[in-house]
Amino acid sequence: MPNSQNISTSRFSNLWEEFLRIFLHSKSYTNTENLLFFEGIQFDFNYQIFSLDLLKKFNDLLLEREFDRKLEWLFEQPKSTLIGLESPNYLKYRNPENSRQNIAILTQKLKEFNHIDTIIHIGVGGNYLGVKLVYETFKTSTSKKIIFVSSAQDINQETLFNLNPNTTLVIVASKSFHTKEINSAYQRIKKWIEAYDLKPVLNNVLAITNNIQRAKEYGIENHIPLESSVLGRFSLWSPISITLNLALGEEILVDLFKGASSMDRHFREVDLFHNIPIRMAMHSIANQNAAGCTSNTIATYDRKILNLPSYIQQLKMESLGKSVDLNGKHCQLQTEGTSVCLSCPEAHHSYFQWLHQGMHKTCVDFFIDESDSDALETFQVQKDFLFNGTDTKYSDPHKKLNGGVCSTTISYKKLSPAVLGALISAYEHETYIKSVFWNINPFDQWGVDLIKKGDI
């Protein structure tokens, strides 16, 4: 990228050294500055190292990376590659001006499938993780059934035994239609349909793709076009969400998009001291690049969002798992570490041993429903001991808990589609901020693409 600054330049390097000095003299403390609220969600940063000077210095670092210009580019998304990146355009799909119209178009398309009671959603990575997250969170006894398939191994006679091909819709979500796992899975499903010798049933197959010609070669005549700029990890906001429209209803999707769009406005308009994604990004970078954390643990105490940690894991690791910056130089600061996904309280009896006494430094993002009093009690105990460790009453060193594990707690009184949309949006923006700080491209994934294409 022209005129971008690498850490080796004196200005950024000096600012970073100042940030490190301030971090070493900062501490955690309970203060209203560390509690940020957004439309029914509380973000508690009290167990993070913080000072106002630290936040101001982080802002200086972002300005040195021309963050203001890059933020404007993200939202305006011009056709030109103004800052050297190709825009993925995911924000435009949930923009209020577009989302209602786009969802209405999907609803109209689905009228021809009113007889459907089951959906087989074939996709891999981001093309199914987001859909699965929302479906598993908000499905009810009256929702249409979705069977998620990411490879041919997910399909067996037991899976298909009770399904009626006449009332089953197969959705193939693949931008390129070159992903081997997806194509193999569809071929197996197609054989199942053809075994009934009901050719009209093939009309119950819908491809969401940028490669309509290749979909036709696979015998699929129903298509919804997908823009080439849509990336899998952001595809929840694209036509791929049509599966949710059919299974859960239009209003769930509308509210999900509203929540995400509201967080978009917050990120773009709110000042530094109250901006949630900026605080999230600062603590994440400080924990990794200043405190030496090699991983980030994502732990949920809410069973409704068991799939959220893996969704965030893909978002972060695919977007930020880079070692070369936009200048083609090796990154001098460590980029994204491992994301560990935990379901609590089960993880108390396994992973938390590693968290309390392991040798690899980590930090934690907790998710919890405030209405669950039992979970709140056990969560608070764990959070306190992770940060404070044990006192000297244990003389045996192997019985002491290390402490020093910083954490952010994200809580809510009611998990609505709007709340989930806002949470996903916040993590997307945190990811973008970190990419600007590290001077890397969050919108490519050559480690995925080259292997998938066999172009090596």
N, C-alpha and C positions, 0 to 999 in steps of 0.2 A: 504494500500500500504506500503510495507516495507520501512523503513527509511524516511517516509514522515514527514514533520514538521507541527505541528498544531500551531495556533497562541499562544497557551499557552507556547510554548518553548521560552526561553529567547531571543535567537537571532532574531527570527521573530518578537516577541513582541517589542523588542527594536527598530528594524527597522521601525515597524509600528508607534510607538510613534514619531519617528523622522519625518516620512512622515507627520503625523498630524501637528506637529509643523511647518514644512515648508509650508504646505498648508495654515495654518492660517496667515502666513506672505506673502503669494503670492497674486497676483491679476491678473485681466485680463488686457491685453494691446494689442494694435494693433502692430503687428510685423510680419516680413516675416517668422519667425520661426513658427508662428501659421497658416500659409497657406501652405498646402501640396497639390501637384498636382500628378495626376496619369492618364495618357492616356485619356485626355478629361474631367476629373472630378476634381473639386476643393473641398478640405476639409478645411473649415474655422473654426479654433478653437479660434478665437479672442474673443469670448464671453464666454470663459471658464477660470477658474482660472488656472494659469500656471506660472511656472518658470523652468529654466533648472535644478536647484537643485531638484525640485520636480520630474522631469522625471528621473533624475539619481537615486534618492532614490527608485522610483518605479522599476527601473531596478534591484536594489539591492534586493528588495523584491521578484522579479521573480526569480533571481538567487538562493535565499534561498529556493525557491520551486523547484529548479532543472529544471528550465524552458528550458534551452538549450537541456537537454536530452529528455525532453518531446516533444519539438518541433521536434527534429530529429525523435522520435518515430512516431509522427503524420504523417510525410511525408514518412518515410520508411515503416511503417505499417508492422512490422514483424509478423509472425504467432504466436510467443510467446507473452504472455501478459507481456512484459518487465517491464512496469510500473504499473502493476496491473489492467489494463483496457483492454477490448476487442475492437479492432479497428473496426470502422464502415466502413472503406475502401472507403469513398465517394470521396476522392481526386484522387484515381487511375482512376476513370471513366472519369475525365476531364483532366487527364494528356495527353499532346499532343501525346505521343506514343500510347495511348490507344483510345482516344476519336474518332479520325477519323475512325479507324477500327470498333469500336463499333457502331458508327452512320451508317457506310456503311452496317453493318450487319442488323441493324434495317430497313434501306431503302430497302434492298433486301427482307426482310420479308414482307414489306408492298406492294410489287408488286402485290400480290394476292388480294389486296384490292383497286386496282386502280379505281374500279367502285363506290367507296364510295363517298358520298357528305356530310354526317353528321356522327358525332361521339358522342356517349353517353359515357362519361367517368365517371365510378363509382369508387369512392374512398372517403376516409375520412381523415381529418387532412392533414399531409404532403403529402399523396398520391394524393392529388388534388390541394392543395394550390399553390404549385410551378408551376404546369402545367397551372393553371388558371391565375396566375400572368403573365407568359410569353405570353400566348395566348391573354389575354385582352390588353396587351401592344402593341403587334405587329400585330394583325390581320388586314386584309384589306378586301376590298369588294370581292376579289377573293379567300380568305381563305375558307377552308372547315369549316362548322359550328360545334362547340363543345357545347354539352349540359352537364353541370357538375351536377352530382348527388351524394349526400353524405348520403342520406337516402331515404326510400320509400316515405316519405312525399314530396320529390322533384318531384315525378312522378305523373302526372294526365293526364286526357284525353286531356286537352288543350296542354300539353307538347308534347304528341305523335300524336296529331290529323293530322298534316300535314307531318308526317314522313313516308317515304316508307321503310319498313323493308328490302327490297332487296338492298337498297343503304345506309343503316345505319349500322355502325360498333359499336358494344358494347364492350368497353374495361373495364374489371374488374381488378382494381389495388388493390391487397390485398396480403401482404406477407404471412400471416398465413391462410387466408380464414376462419378465425374464428370470424371476426368482424360482429356482428349481423346486424348493420345498412347496411353494404355492401351486405351481403347475402340476406337480406329482399328486398333491392332495386333490386338486380339481379333477384330474383324470380318474382317480379312484371313485370320487363321488359321481362322476358322469357315468361310469360303468354301472353303478348302483341304480341310477335313474333308467338307463337303457335296458337293464335287466327286466324292467316292468313292461317293456315294449310299448311305452306310452310316449311317443314323440312330442306331443303337445306339452308334456311336463318339462321339456327342455326350455320352454318359455319361462319357467320358474328359476332361471339362472340370470343373474345380473352382475355385470363387470363394472367396477369403478376403476378407471385406468386412464393413463395418458397415451396408451398404445392400443387404440381401438382396432386397428387392423390385425394385430396379433391376437386379440381377444376373439375376433371373428374366425381366425384360423383354428381356434380351439372350439369353434361351434357355438360361441356365445353371441346372440343377436341383440340382447338388451344391454345398453351401456349408459353410464353416466360419466362424462368427461372429467378428468382430474388434471389440473394444471401441472406442467412439468416442474414448476418451482416448489410444489408442495413436498415437504420432507416428512418421512414417516412419523418421527417423534413429535411433529406438530400437526399431524393429519386429523386429530380429533375434531378440529375446527373446520375441516373440509367436507366435501360430500360423503366421505367415508362414514360420517356420523349418521347416514341414512338408516343404518341398522338400528340405531337407538330410537330414531323417529318412529320406526315401525313397531319396535318392541315395547317402548315405554310411553310413547305419545309425544306430540309436538311440544307441549308446555315444558316438559322436563328439559328438552334441548334449548328452548328459548331462555329459560331461567339460568341454565348452565352458561350460556353465551353472555347473558347479562352480567353475571357475576365476574366473568373473565374481563369483560369490557370495562366494568367499574374499576377493577384493579389496574387495568391499562391506564385509565385516566388518573388514578392515584399516582402511579409511577411517573407519569409524564408531568403532572402539575404540582404535586406536593413538595414542600421544601425539604432540604437535606435532613433536618433533624427529626422529621416525622415520616420520612419516606421508607416504607417497609422493605421493598426489594433492595434498596441501597444498604440498609442496616443488615439484612440477611447476607448480602455479598461481602460487606466489610468483615463481619465476624467469620465468615467462611474462609476468606483469604487470610485473615489474621491467624486463625487457628492452624491453617496449613503452612503458610509461608513464614509466620513469625513464631508460632508455638511448636511447630514440627509435627502436626498431625498428619498421618499417612492415609487416613480414611475418614469418612463421614458415616455415622450410623443413623439410619432412619428407622425410628421405632414407633409403631402405632399401638395404642391401647383401645382403639375403636375397631371392632371387628367388621364394621360396615365398609371400612376403607383398607382392607387387607391388601388390596392391589395397588394402593397409592405408592408405597415405598419402591416397588419395582418399576412403576411408571417414572418416578423421579430419578431412579437409578439410570434408566436408559437416557433420559433427558440430559443428565449431567455427564455421564461417561461417554456417550456418543458425541455430544457437542463439544466437550472440553478435554477429551482424551487425546490431546495433541502435543507434539514435542517440537514443532517447527513453527515459528511466528510468521506474521504476514510479510516480513522482509525476506523470508526464506532462510532465516538463521535459527540455530538451535535455541530454544527457550532457556533463559538463564534462571528464571524462577520456576519452581515445580508447578505444573498445571494440575488438573483435577486428580485426586486420589481415588481409591476404591470406595464405592458406596455399598454399605452393608445394610440389608433389609431385615428388619425384625418384627415379629408379631408378639405382642405382650398380652398376658403375663407368661406365656409359654417360654419365651426367651430368657426369663429370669433363671430358669433351670439349665441353661446351656450357655448362650452367648454372654450373659451378664457376668459369668465367671471371668471371661476374657476382658470385659469392660472394666471390672473392678481390680483385677490383679495381673492382667497381661502386660507385655512389654512394648506393645505397639500403641502409640499415642493416637487417640481418636477424639472426636467430638460428636454430639448427639442432637438430632432434631426429634422432639417428641410430639406426637399427635394424641389428643385426648378429648373426649366428650365430657363436658363439665357436669352433665346430668348423671354420670355414672360414679356414684360416691365410693363404691368399693375400689374401682380402678384408680380413682383420684388418690385414695389413701396409700395404696401400694406404690403408685407412681411417684408420689412425693418423697416417700422413704428412699426409693432407688435414686432419684435425682439428687437428693441431699448427700447420700453417701458417695455417689459418683463424684460429686464436686468436692466435698469436705474430707472424704476418707474416714478413717477411724482414728481415735485419739490414742494415747500411750497406754491405755489400760491393758492392751494385749502386748505382753513382753515377747511372745514368739513372733519373729518377723514374718513367718509364712501365714499368720492370721491377720495381718494388717491389710487394710484396703488402701490402695494407692491415693485415691482422690485426684483432684486436678482435672477432671473431665468436664469441660464446658458444655453447656447445652442451651438450646432454644426450645421453648414450649409453645406450641400452637394449639389453642383450645377454642371450643365453641359450645354454645348451649344447644344448638340444633343444627344438624348437618343437612343443609338444603342443597339443591343443585347449584344455586347461586354461590353458596359458601365453597363448594368444591371447585367451581369454576374460578373463583378468586384465588384459591390456594394454588391451583395449577398455574394460573397466570403469574402469581408471585414468584414461583420457582422458575418459570420461563424467563422472567426479567432478571432474577438473580443470576441465572446462567449467562445472559447476555452481558450484564455488567462485568462479570468475571472474565469473559472473553475479551472485552475491551481492555481491562486491566492487564491481562496477560498478552495482549496484542496477538490473538489467534483468531482463526475463523471458526465460529460455532456452527456454521451452516454447510459444512462439508463433512464427509465421513469416508475418506479414501481407504481406511483400514477395512471398512465393510464393502465398499463398492468394487475395489479391484479384485478381491477374492470372488465376489458374486459374479462378476463379469468374466472371470478367468483371464483378465488382461494383465498377466504378469509373466 
